[in-house]
Amino acid sequence: MKDYRKARKTVDVSVGESVRIMRELQELSQTDLAELTGIPQSTLSGIENNRINLGVERAKTLARALRCHPAVLVFPGWDIKDRPAA
């Protein structure tokens, strides 16, 4: 099967955008997510606008609330197929 081309990344998604996208897919407002996580709404806004670093602990907290793996938030553009073999 040599009649195909590997897909190329056409859109870059930032960490903040990945948080916003996952939040919106769950139909949550920033206020809703703040209540679920204990992270202030102003901090969530800063994360989504890439003004505040997500950090490991916040990524874990948000991932639990958004029902996803933390890597989805921390490495939004990472493709496992591009990873070198171990």
N, C-alpha and C positions, 0 to 999 in steps of 0.2 A: 504494500500500500504506500506507494511513493507519490501518489497524486494528491497530496494535501500539504498545506503550509501550516507551521506552528502559529497559533494565534499570538498576536503582539498586544502588549498593553497599550491602550489608546487613551485611557483616562487615569490620572493619578489622583488618589484619594488620600487626604491627610488624616492624621490620627483624629483630629477634631471633627472632621467630616464623617469619619467612620462612627464616632460616638453619636453624632446627630442622626445619621442614617439609621443606626440600630435603634435609637430612641424613638424615632418617628415610625419605624416599622412596628414597634410595640404600641404605637398610638399613645405615647406618653408625652406630656409637656415637661419642660425642665423642672417645673415645680413638683410634678408627680414623681419624677426621678429623684429629686432632692429628698422628698419624703421617704421614698423606698430605701435610699442609700445613706442618708444622713450627711451627704455632701451638699453644702450650701448651693442654692440656685445660681448665685453669682459666680461660684467656682465652676459649675457646670458650663455656664455661658463662656467663661474664660477658656475652658478646655475646648469647647466646640469651635471657638474662634481662634484657636491656636495661640492664645496669649498665656496660658498656664499649661505647664507640662503635666501630662496625664499621670505618670509615675506608676510603679508596679502595684502598690497597695490600692490605689484608686482604680486601676484597671481591673483588679480582681473584684473589687466591690461592685463596680459598674457591670462587669461581665455577669456576675450572679443575678443582678437585677434585670439585665437585658437578655438573660438566658442564652449566652453565647460564650465561647472560649475567649479568655483574655487576649490571645494572639490576634483574634479578629479585630480588636480595637487597637492593639499596639503595632501590628504589622499589616495594615490594610492592603498594601499592594504587593505583598510577598506571595510568590507562586512556588509551591512546594516542588514543582517539576524542575525549577531552576536551581534547586539546592544541590551542591556537590555531593556525590556519594560518600558515605562515611567509611 
